[in-house]
């Protein structure tokens, strides 16, 4: 159990999905970052256990972020301890993953400084071309993301059918919308670098000819008829096969918010951590089982006509099973299905309610 001094020195806390050491399954855990260690707890039913499930000592810990060895999990970071134990942790978004990595790295650096070690920056990892302080590895990592990355679709060019690809203009649109670049010209330059480094490959006559004959900064075409795909070495999580299911339309909207929340089951009424993804145009809220590699949501519903409301923190609200209190809210769909959801913090509850209301 955490003592009072440790409670006062918490640097960061929240949900991450952790890979098991013995059985390599993935489980959602509540992580607490302290100046010298990372603690993790089980979180059920609707509250954190008082006893920790494990701890990761940060002294001389090495952080790898992003860690791209899991094809189906692009948001993983790896920690390697001084004793060579390896921990694989998945965040709910690229921003959350990078923030966790930055905070852990800062804690490790402070420990080195306190111990009198040299903390001058080093870069022993693979070199990557930098453009406006953006790493190509991080860019392609984000493009690869199943929820907010590039959508793989079917295209026709000169009578030929190409699957699992995207147009040049779609890539440029995505880079601008994700604020990785300021202008379309910058997006073309960045995309050309991705081609040059082998992250993307041209598909079809138009894009192949452009790469073959143009200069470096002009190899990539901001063109809806120029086609590209991920390099063969990448196995994109979610493909045309997944996109052509019944849920294709509702999954096509732009991701506006995502995060780990607890949801009460409809049948067993037990509480489980789910990755919630809010999309707009069309407006849908989907939820995923973060312990599974499956790219399909386990549930979801249209937000149009929904009612969302905060539940009282005093006592257990009607409809809620178990001793679950605090940061609860309810969504009633247009078909009168009731969803009971718990956010990890009061602020996150408020943020989710406001975001959902904007799309109902």
C-alpha positions as CSV (number, residue, x, y, z in Angstrom):
1,X,0.0,0.0,0.0
2,X,1.3,3.5,-0.9
3,X,2.3,5.6,2.1
4,X,1.5,9.3,2.6
5,X,4.9,10.5,1.4
6,X,4.6,8.5,-1.8
7,X,1.1,9.7,-2.3
8,X,2.3,13.3,-2.2
9,X,5.1,12.6,-4.7
10,X,3.0,11.1,-7.6
11,X,4.2,12.5,-10.9
12,X,1.6,10.9,-13.1
13,X,-1.1,8.2,-13.0
14,X,-3.5,6.5,-15.3
15,X,-4.5,3.4,-17.3
16,X,-2.0,1.5,-19.4
17,X,-2.3,-2.0,-20.9
18,X,0.6,-4.2,-19.8
19,X,1.9,-7.4,-21.3
20,X,2.2,-10.3,-18.8
21,X,5.7,-11.7,-18.0
22,X,4.9,-15.4,-18.0
23,X,1.7,-15.6,-20.1
24,X,2.0,-12.9,-22.7
25,X,-1.5,-11.7,-22.5
26,X,-2.4,-8.0,-22.1
27,X,-4.3,-6.6,-19.1
28,X,-5.3,-3.1,-18.2
29,X,-3.6,-1.8,-15.1
30,X,-3.6,1.5,-13.2
31,X,-0.1,2.9,-13.2
32,X,1.4,5.4,-10.7
33,X,4.7,7.1,-11.5
34,X,6.8,8.1,-8.5
35,X,10.2,9.7,-8.6
36,X,12.1,6.3,-8.4
37,X,9.6,3.7,-9.5
38,X,6.5,2.9,-11.5
39,X,3.8,1.0,-9.5
40,X,0.8,-0.8,-11.1
41,X,-2.5,-2.0,-9.6
42,X,-5.5,-3.9,-10.6
43,X,-8.6,-1.8,-11.1
44,X,-12.0,-3.4,-10.3
45,X,-14.8,-3.1,-9.6
46,X,-14.6,0.5,-10.5
47,X,-11.8,1.3,-8.1
48,X,-8.1,0.7,-7.7
49,X,-7.0,-2.2,-5.4
50,X,-5.2,-1.0,-2.3
51,X,-2.4,-3.6,-2.8
52,X,0.0,-3.0,-5.7
53,X,0.4,-5.8,-8.3
54,X,4.0,-4.9,-9.1
55,X,6.6,-2.2,-9.4
56,X,9.3,-1.2,-11.9
57,X,12.4,0.4,-10.5
58,X,13.5,3.3,-12.6
59,X,17.2,3.6,-11.7
60,X,19.1,3.2,-15.1
61,X,15.9,2.2,-16.8
62,X,16.0,2.4,-20.6
63,X,12.9,3.6,-22.4
64,X,12.1,2.7,-26.1
65,X,9.3,4.9,-27.5
66,X,7.8,4.2,-29.9
67,X,8.2,0.4,-29.8
68,X,7.0,-0.9,-33.1
69,X,7.6,-4.6,-32.9
70,X,3.9,-5.4,-32.3
71,X,2.1,-5.1,-35.6
72,X,-1.3,-5.0,-33.9
73,X,-0.3,-2.6,-31.1
74,X,1.3,0.6,-32.5
75,X,1.1,2.6,-29.2
76,X,3.5,0.5,-27.1
77,X,6.5,1.8,-25.2
78,X,9.1,-0.6,-23.7
79,X,11.0,-0.3,-20.4
80,X,14.1,-2.2,-19.7
81,X,15.3,-2.2,-16.1
82,X,18.8,-2.2,-14.8
83,X,18.4,-6.0,-14.2
84,X,17.3,-6.4,-17.9
85,X,13.6,-7.1,-17.1
86,X,11.5,-5.9,-20.0
87,X,8.0,-4.3,-19.6
88,X,5.7,-3.5,-22.5
89,X,3.0,-0.9,-21.9
90,X,0.4,0.4,-24.3
91,X,-1.3,3.8,-24.0
92,X,-4.7,4.8,-25.4
93,X,-3.2,7.4,-27.8
94,X,0.0,8.6,-29.3
95,X,-0.1,11.7,-27.2
96,X,-0.6,9.8,-24.0
97,X,2.2,7.3,-24.9
98,X,4.6,10.1,-25.6
99,X,3.7,12.0,-22.4
100,X,4.2,8.8,-20.3
101,X,7.6,8.2,-22.0
102,X,8.7,11.8,-21.4
103,X,7.7,11.8,-17.8
104,X,9.4,8.4,-17.2
105,X,12.6,9.6,-19.0
106,X,12.7,12.7,-16.9
107,X,12.4,10.7,-13.7
108,X,15.3,8.4,-14.9
109,X,17.4,11.4,-15.7
110,X,16.8,13.0,-12.3
111,X,17.9,9.7,-10.6
112,X,21.1,9.7,-12.6
113,X,21.8,13.3,-11.7
114,X,21.2,12.6,-8.0
115,X,23.6,9.6,-8.3
116,X,26.3,11.8,-9.9
117,X,26.0,10.1,-13.3
118,X,26.6,11.8,-16.6
119,X,23.1,12.8,-18.0
120,X,24.3,14.5,-21.2
121,X,21.9,13.5,-24.0
122,X,22.9,10.6,-26.1
123,X,21.4,8.9,-29.2
124,X,22.4,5.3,-29.5
125,X,19.3,4.4,-31.5
126,X,18.7,4.4,-35.2
127,X,19.1,7.7,-36.9
128,X,16.0,9.1,-38.6
129,X,15.6,12.2,-40.8
130,X,14.2,15.1,-39.0
131,X,11.8,17.7,-40.6
132,X,10.5,20.5,-38.4
133,X,11.4,18.5,-35.3
134,X,9.2,15.6,-36.4
135,X,10.7,12.0,-36.5
136,X,9.8,9.9,-39.5
137,X,9.4,6.9,-37.2
138,X,6.8,8.8,-35.1
139,X,5.0,10.0,-38.2
140,X,4.6,6.5,-39.7
141,X,3.8,5.1,-36.3
142,X,0.8,7.5,-36.2
143,X,-0.2,6.8,-39.8
144,X,-0.2,3.1,-38.8
145,X,-2.6,3.7,-35.9
146,X,-5.8,1.6,-36.4
147,X,-8.1,4.3,-34.9
148,X,-6.8,7.6,-36.1
149,X,-4.3,6.7,-38.8
150,X,-4.6,6.3,-42.6
151,X,-7.6,4.4,-43.8
152,X,-6.7,1.6,-46.3
153,X,-9.2,1.5,-49.2
154,X,-9.6,0.1,-52.7
155,X,-8.7,2.3,-55.7
156,X,-8.9,1.9,-59.5
157,X,-6.1,3.2,-61.8
158,X,-6.2,2.8,-65.6
159,X,-8.4,-0.3,-65.3
160,X,-6.4,-1.9,-62.5
161,X,-7.7,-2.5,-59.0
162,X,-5.4,-1.8,-56.1
163,X,-6.3,-2.8,-52.5
164,X,-5.0,-1.6,-49.1
165,X,-3.7,1.7,-50.3
166,X,-4.5,5.4,-50.1
167,X,-4.2,8.5,-52.4
168,X,-1.5,11.1,-52.2
169,X,-4.0,13.8,-51.4
170,X,-5.4,11.7,-48.6
171,X,-2.0,11.5,-47.0
172,X,-1.5,15.3,-47.3
173,X,-5.0,15.9,-45.8
174,X,-4.2,13.6,-42.9
175,X,-0.8,15.2,-42.1
176,X,-2.4,18.7,-42.1
177,X,-5.4,17.6,-40.0
178,X,-3.1,15.9,-37.4
179,X,-1.1,19.2,-37.3
180,X,2.2,17.5,-38.1
181,X,2.7,20.1,-40.8
182,X,1.4,23.6,-41.3
183,X,1.0,23.6,-45.1
184,X,0.3,21.2,-47.9
185,X,3.7,22.0,-49.3
186,X,5.4,20.8,-46.1
187,X,3.2,17.7,-46.2
188,X,4.5,16.9,-49.6
189,X,8.1,17.3,-48.5
190,X,7.5,15.1,-45.5
191,X,5.7,12.5,-47.5
192,X,8.6,12.5,-50.0
193,X,11.0,11.8,-47.1
194,X,8.8,8.9,-46.1
195,X,9.1,7.5,-49.6
196,X,12.8,8.0,-49.7
197,X,13.3,6.2,-46.3
198,X,11.1,3.3,-47.5
199,X,8.2,3.7,-45.1
200,X,5.8,4.3,-48.0
201,X,5.9,2.8,-51.5
202,X,4.2,4.0,-54.7
203,X,1.4,1.9,-56.2
204,X,0.4,2.3,-59.8
205,X,1.9,4.0,-62.8
206,X,1.4,7.6,-61.7
207,X,3.1,7.5,-58.3
208,X,5.9,5.1,-59.6
209,X,6.8,7.5,-62.4
210,X,6.9,10.5,-60.0
211,X,9.3,8.7,-57.6
212,X,11.5,7.5,-60.5
213,X,11.9,10.9,-62.3
214,X,11.3,13.7,-59.8
215,X,13.7,15.3,-57.4
216,X,13.6,14.4,-53.7
217,X,11.2,17.1,-52.6
218,X,8.8,16.4,-55.5
219,X,8.7,12.6,-55.5
220,X,5.3,12.5,-53.6
221,X,2.2,13.7,-55.4
222,X,-0.6,15.6,-53.7
223,X,-3.0,14.0,-56.1
224,X,-6.2,12.0,-55.5
225,X,-5.3,9.6,-58.4
226,X,-1.7,9.0,-57.3
227,X,-1.7,5.9,-55.0
228,X,0.6,4.8,-52.2
229,X,0.7,2.1,-49.5
230,X,2.7,1.1,-46.5
231,X,6.0,-0.7,-47.2
232,X,5.7,-4.5,-47.4
233,X,7.5,-4.8,-44.1
234,X,4.5,-3.3,-42.4
235,X,1.4,-5.3,-41.6
236,X,-1.2,-2.7,-41.2
237,X,-3.6,-3.3,-38.4
238,X,-7.0,-3.3,-40.1
239,X,-7.2,-3.6,-43.9
240,X,-9.7,-3.4,-46.7
241,X,-11.2,-6.6,-45.5
242,X,-12.0,-5.0,-42.1
243,X,-13.1,-1.8,-43.7
244,X,-15.7,-3.5,-45.9
245,X,-17.7,-4.9,-43.0
246,X,-21.1,-3.6,-42.0
247,X,-19.5,-1.1,-39.6
248,X,-17.5,0.5,-42.5
249,X,-19.6,3.7,-42.6
250,X,-19.7,4.3,-38.9
251,X,-16.0,3.7,-38.6
252,X,-15.1,6.2,-41.3
253,X,-15.5,9.3,-39.2
254,X,-12.7,11.4,-37.9
255,X,-11.4,10.5,-34.4
256,X,-12.0,13.4,-32.1
257,X,-11.4,11.8,-28.7
258,X,-10.1,8.5,-27.3
259,X,-9.2,7.2,-23.9
260,X,-9.6,4.4,-21.3
261,X,-12.8,4.4,-19.3
262,X,-14.6,1.7,-17.2
263,X,-17.9,0.4,-18.5
264,X,-20.6,-1.6,-16.8
265,X,-21.6,-4.7,-18.7
266,X,-25.2,-5.1,-19.9
267,X,-25.7,-8.7,-18.8
268,X,-23.3,-9.6,-16.0
269,X,-23.1,-6.0,-14.7
270,X,-19.4,-6.3,-14.1
271,X,-17.0,-3.4,-14.7
272,X,-14.2,-3.6,-17.3
273,X,-11.7,-1.2,-18.8
274,X,-12.5,-0.3,-22.4
275,X,-10.8,1.9,-24.9
276,X,-13.5,4.4,-26.0
277,X,-13.2,6.2,-29.4
278,X,-15.4,9.1,-30.3
279,X,-15.8,9.8,-34.1
280,X,-17.5,12.6,-35.9
281,X,-19.3,12.7,-39.3
282,X,-20.8,10.3,-38.7
283,X,-21.0,10.7,-35.0
284,X,-20.4,7.4,-33.2
285,X,-18.9,6.2,-29.9
286,X,-17.2,2.8,-30.1
287,X,-15.5,0.8,-27.4
288,X,-12.8,-1.8,-27.7
289,X,-11.4,-4.5,-25.5
290,X,-7.8,-3.3,-24.9
291,X,-6.6,-6.8,-23.9
292,X,-7.4,-8.2,-27.3
293,X,-5.5,-7.7,-30.6
294,X,-8.8,-7.6,-32.6
295,X,-9.3,-4.4,-34.5
296,X,-13.1,-4.5,-34.3
297,X,-15.0,-2.8,-31.6
298,X,-16.9,-4.9,-29.1
299,X,-19.7,-2.4,-29.2
300,X,-20.8,1.1,-30.2
301,X,-23.7,3.3,-31.0
302,X,-24.7,6.4,-32.9
303,X,-24.6,9.6,-30.8
304,X,-27.5,11.4,-32.6
305,X,-30.4,11.6,-30.2
306,X,-28.4,10.4,-27.2
307,X,-28.7,11.8,-23.8
308,X,-25.6,12.1,-21.6
309,X,-25.6,13.1,-17.9
310,X,-23.4,13.2,-14.9
311,X,-24.3,10.9,-12.0
312,X,-24.2,12.0,-8.3
313,X,-20.9,11.1,-6.5
314,X,-22.8,10.6,-3.3
315,X,-24.0,7.0,-2.9
316,X,-24.5,4.4,-5.6
317,X,-26.8,5.7,-8.4
318,X,-29.8,3.7,-9.6
319,X,-28.8,1.2,-12.2
320,X,-25.2,0.9,-11.0
321,X,-24.2,-2.5,-9.6
322,X,-21.4,-3.0,-7.1
323,X,-19.8,-0.4,-4.8
324,X,-18.9,1.9,-7.6
325,X,-18.8,5.6,-6.7
326,X,-17.4,8.7,-8.2
327,X,-16.8,10.1,-11.7
328,X,-19.8,8.2,-13.1
329,X,-21.9,9.3,-16.1
330,X,-24.7,7.7,-18.1
331,X,-25.5,7.7,-21.8
332,X,-29.1,6.8,-23.0
333,X,-29.2,6.0,-26.7
334,X,-32.1,6.8,-29.1
335,X,-33.1,3.1,-28.7
336,X,-33.3,3.6,-24.9
337,X,-30.2,1.5,-24.1
338,X,-28.5,2.7,-20.9
339,X,-24.7,2.8,-20.7
340,X,-23.0,3.4,-17.3
341,X,-19.4,4.6,-17.5
342,X,-16.8,5.7,-15.0
343,X,-13.9,8.0,-15.8
344,X,-10.6,7.8,-13.8
345,X,-10.9,11.4,-12.7
346,X,-13.6,14.2,-12.3
347,X,-11.9,16.2,-15.0
348,X,-12.0,13.4,-17.5
349,X,-15.6,12.8,-16.8
350,X,-16.4,16.4,-17.5
351,X,-14.3,16.4,-20.7
352,X,-16.0,13.2,-22.0
353,X,-19.5,14.6,-21.3
354,X,-18.8,17.8,-23.1
355,X,-17.3,16.0,-26.1
356,X,-20.2,13.7,-26.4
357,X,-22.8,16.5,-26.1
358,X,-21.2,18.3,-29.0
359,X,-22.0,15.3,-31.2
360,X,-25.5,14.3,-30.1
